[in-house]
Amino acid sequence: MQLDGRKVAMLVANGFERVEMTEPKKALEQAGAKCFVVSPEKGTVHGWNHFDAGEKFHVDIPLDEAKCEEFDALLLPGGVANPDMLRMQPRAVQFVKDFMRSNKPIGVICHGPWTLVEADCVRGRMITSWPSVKTDLMNAGANWVDREVVVDHNLISSRKPADLPAFCRKIVEEFAKSKVRATA
């Protein structure tokens, strides 16, 4: 179940929940993936620890230069500010739509589904999230469930940081099973 060099885009803006990026990144890299921070921010992007400012991370690829076809999978961490900022960026919304249309796997946790809602990518899908995102997902046509991890085709979702061990295992498994690969 190794990821043998598969490239994973981790789409984040300032205010992402640090552990929701760093723990999946660690699991994916241990399985052989190459992870890249993609962001509309220039230079660095600021992670958070709930309500407290956390460390900054280097942006590997500016969002304006990122292309879905260059990656095998997408990770959408949560944090309240992060997906709210991303859903206001047309380029971020299009980037997410491109992954969904190409049927590449997308791992999303906590508040991360807000970007999927904006991209109109949850209609008819079973998904979980942080409880406060439930109504937004249901209004967007999703079937929201309260489970540690939910897999619906190429979409792997989880609720919160406490679910990270199960989420990390499942994204490694699902990303490895995907037959859709980067073309660039």
N, C-alpha and C positions, 0 to 999 in steps of 0.2 A: 504493500500500500504506500510505496514511496512516491513522492511528487517530482522526483528527478528533474529539477530545474524548471518546473512550471513557474510562470511569472504571474504574480498576484499584485494587482493594483489595490492599494489601501487609500480610499478617497476620504480625505479629512479637511476640515476648515478649523480655524481657531475655536477652541472650546470643546474638542472631542474628549470623551472619557478615556484617559490615558490607558488604563488597564484593558479596555475593550479593543485597543489596537495592539498593545505590547504583548499580551498573552497569546492572542491568535497568531501574531507574527512569530513569536517564539515557537509555537507548535508547528506552524507551517514550515519554518526554516529547518527545524529539527527533522521534518519529514522530507527535506530536500528542495523545497520551493525557494524561489527568489522573490522577496517582497519589496515593493517600491511605494514610498509615500508620494501620493499624487494630491496636489492641493492648488486651490486658486491663490493661496498665499505665496509670497515670494521669499525665498531663502529658508525661512523656518516657519513652523506652525506650532501653536501652543496647545499642549494637552492640559487637561484638568483632572483633579482628584475630587470628584463630586462638585463641591462649591468652592474649592480652593485651587488657585492657579498652580499648575504643575510645571514639568520641564518642557523645554522646546525641542522639537525634532527637525532634522534637516529634511527639506522637500527634495526628493529625488527627481521628480518630473513635474514641472508646472502643468496645471490642468489644461492650459491652452495648447500644450504640445502633446498631451496624452491621447492615444488612440486605442479604442477597444481591441482592435485586431492585433495589437502588440502584446496582449495579456491573455492568460488562460482563465483567470477568475478575478472576482472583485470582492473586497471586504469593505463593509460600511459600518464602522463603529458608531456608537451612540454618543451620549452627552446631549444635554438640552440645546446648547447653542450651535453645535456642529451641524446637525441635519437641518436646523432652521436656517442657517446661513447658506448651506449648500442648495437648498430648495429654491433659494432666491437667485441662484446663478444659472442662467439658461445653459451654459456649457456643462455644468455638473449634471443637470437634469438630463441633457442629451447623452452624456457619457453613460449614465445609468440605463437609459433606454436602449442604448446600443448593446450593452451586455445582455439585457433581457431579450432583445430581438435575436441576438446571436445564440441564445440558449446556453451561454456560458454560466457556470455556477456563481451565485452571489450569496455571500454570508453576511447577515445583518443582525444587529443586536440592539436591544434597549430602545432608544429613541431614533435609531438609524432608519426605520421604515418611513419616517416622514419624507425622506428624499424619494423613496419608492412611490409614495402617495402622489407627490408632485409630478413624478414621471408617468403616472397612470399605469403602474406595473403590478398592482395588487388585485385588480378586479378578478374575482373568481378563484383567487388563491387562498389556501389555508396558511395562516401566519400567526406568529406570536410577537410580543413586544413588551415594553414597559407598560403597565396598566393604563397610564394616562394617554397613551397613543391608541388605545383600543377603539374609541369612538371614531377617530379620524380614519382608521383602517376600515372599519365597518361602513362608514359613510362613503368610502372609496370603492366599496364592493368586495372587500376581503371577508373571509370567514376567519374571525379572530378566535384563537383558543389559548387557554392558559396552561402551557406546557413548557418544560425546560428547554426543549429543542423541537422544532417542527421542520420537516422536509417536505416541500411540495415541488416536484420536478427539479428545476435548477435553483430554487430558492431555499436557503437554510436560515432559519431565524431562531432567535433566543431572546429571553426576557430581560436579563440583568447580569451584573458582574458575578453574582453568586452562581450563575449557570455556566460560567466560562469553562470549567473542566469538560462538561458534556458538549458544549458548543465547539470547543477546540477539537475534540475527538471527531465530531461529526463533520466539521468543515474539511478536515484532513481526509476523511473517508470519502466524502462526496466530491471534493475537488479531484481526488485521485481517480474516481470512477468516471469522471467526465471525459467524453470522447471528443468534445469540441476544444480545439487548441488554437493558440495564437498562430497567425499567418504571416506576421511581419517579423 
